[in-house]
Amino acid sequence: MGRLENKVAIITGAASGMGEATAKLFASEGAKIVAADINMEALERVVKEIKDKNGEAIAQFVDIGEEEKIKEMIQAAVDTYGRLDILHNNAARLDFKNDLNVKDLDVFEWDETMRYNLRSVMLGTKYAIPVMLENGGGSIINTASMGGQVGELTKSAYAAAKAGVIGLTKSTAVQFGKQGIRCNAIAPGMVLNDFIIENAPEGLKQLIEVYQETKLVNRIGNPRDIANLALFLASEESDFITGQVINADGGILAQNPTVPQVKSKNLNW
Ligand SMILES: NC(=O)c1ccc[n+]([C@@H]2O[C@H](COP(=O)([O-])OP(=O)(O)OC[C@H]3O[C@@H](n4cnc5c(N)ncnc54)[C@H](O)[C@@H]3O)[C@@H](O)[C@H]2O)c1
């Protein structure tokens, strides 16, 4: 028996990266999947791969910037499978070129980032809750980020939106815990699939090296690492865990920020 047998799960951003890995893992554990994404071509491929392994899944178009589309996505779970147990608000937007330091940040970029990274999570949660309550509860898993907890040189809007996701996660947990809905956030560090690592442009290669050196474990995160955590949070094994932000970042946020410098200077005091 799978760890998610008879559960119905919606995963946004299921056409690639962590969402794809999670949709496939959930399906292999017996969940019926509403795989949702804006990229239908890639999504159809993911759904086919799930079905080829005898999993159950549908491909559902969603643009997480559009309230009506989010409503339709929730309704698709009800119409197809009759219920909803798990919502993974995973899809997001990050525009490296325009999400700059706060002085140079354009209001359009700020608004769009809030729309796709925070408002979308609120809307998914808002429309999932009534459906989950009909079956006595569920598990909502939001994707935050390391970037929502510490400052960076750019990505000001992304950081603020992801910090907002953490706040929303806690509010949801507080407000609906007694009614059987748990809500937790996953905060990934750098997570890249093998293809991206192998084909990374020079700038990204250098950034990967910095992360490699700073992490407490000896590798970069893989989407499967996040899928494994999402599976735990979706399953009944995490029944006593709600309102938490769990860092899946190779330990990068656990260390005193001076440690890498202390190490490199080989201080002996
Ligand atoms: N990759 C990382 O290093 C990292 C680190 C921290 C947090 N995160 C967060 O993890 C989550 C997943 O990231 P990933 O790296 O797997 O992303 P990804 O780019 O591999 O996949 C994102 C998916 O979301 C879909 N998407 C984009 N805009 C959409 C929209 N408007 N409506 C519906 N779907 C849309 C894309 O088509 C794509 O399939 C995001 O919330 C991201 O912010 C990623």
The ligand as an ORCA input file, in Angstrom:
! r2SCAN-3c Opt
* xyz 0 1
  N      15.179     25.845     -7.921
  C      15.604     26.465     -6.832
  O      16.813     26.539     -6.578
  C      14.608     27.064     -5.856
  C      15.072     27.545     -4.642
  C      14.169     28.046     -3.714
  C      12.827     28.034     -3.991
  N      12.378     27.569     -5.190
  C      10.948     27.528     -5.427
  O      10.567     26.191     -5.737
  C       9.428     26.183     -6.591
  C       9.672     25.342     -7.810
  O      10.846     25.788     -8.447
  P      11.537     24.963     -9.641
  O      12.971     25.357     -9.623
  O      11.167     23.537     -9.549
  O      10.842     25.667    -10.868
  P      10.795     25.292    -12.425
  O      11.085     26.548    -13.169
  O      11.595     24.076    -12.737
  O       9.255     24.910    -12.598
  C       8.264     25.863    -12.391
  C       7.011     25.392    -13.093
  O       5.995     26.377    -12.848
  C       5.321     26.624    -14.068
  N       4.746     27.976    -14.064
  C       5.403     29.140    -14.258
  N       4.546     30.155    -14.236
  C       3.305     29.621    -14.051
  C       2.011     30.164    -13.966
  N       1.786     31.474    -14.094
  N       0.962     29.329    -13.763
  C       1.180     27.989    -13.656
  N       2.391     27.419    -13.730
  C       3.439     28.222    -13.929
  C       6.372     26.459    -15.157
  O       5.773     26.200    -16.421
  C       7.176     25.280    -14.624
  O       6.663     24.052    -15.068
  C       9.126     27.659     -6.850
  O       8.155     28.101     -5.930
  C      10.447     28.345     -6.586
  O      10.295     29.705     -6.244
  C      13.254     27.085     -6.138
*
